[in-house]
Amino acid sequence: MPATVEGPDFIALQVKDLPAAAAFFEEHLGLRRAPASPPGAVVFTTSPIPFAVREPLPGVDLDGAARPGLGVALWLRTTDASALREQLVEAGTEDVTPLQDSPFGPMFSFTGPEGYRLTVHGG
């Protein structure tokens, strides 16, 4: 029987300013750091899939990217999309869309650290 993939197991965004990106996810989205992270990364205790921000890997030039992650849809789950959206708006987060209905519950998108486009749903 051939080997198969079960699904995503770890997600990391490569960023130029690791402390600022980690602070954004902690302060504005309420993520908590895992007890241990590899060098050059901050891993958060998200479930079911661990999420991290990390320094760029060798050969990655983020300065040349029009928008990091273009073409990738990264959705984050929350217990209250409406309240989280208001928190982000009050914090001056860039480009927060209006709350909309989706098959996955209320959702909105925003521009996160270093231009990554993120979508939040739930609640």
C-alpha positions, 0 to 999 in steps of 0.5 A: 500500500502506498504512503499517504498524507493525513493532512496539514501537521504544522504551519509557519509564516516566515517573517523578517521581524520575528519579535514584532510578528510574535507580539502581534499574534500574542497581543491581538489574537491571544495566542500563547507561546509553546513551552519550547520553540526551535531557534529562530522561531516562535511556536504557539500552542494552537490546536489541532495544528501547531502554528508558528512564526519564524525567521526566513529559511535560507534562500527565502527573500521576503523583500522581493515578495509583492505580498507574502503568502499570495495564493495561500488561504490561511483561516484561523478559528475563534470562539467569537469572530465579531468580538475579535474583529472589533478588537483588531479594528480598535487596535488599528489592524490594517484592512479588516473586512466586514463580518460576513456569513460563511459555511464555517460561521461568521468570518472576516479577513485582515492584513496581519504582520508583514502583509500576510492576508489572514481570515478568521471564522467561528463563534 
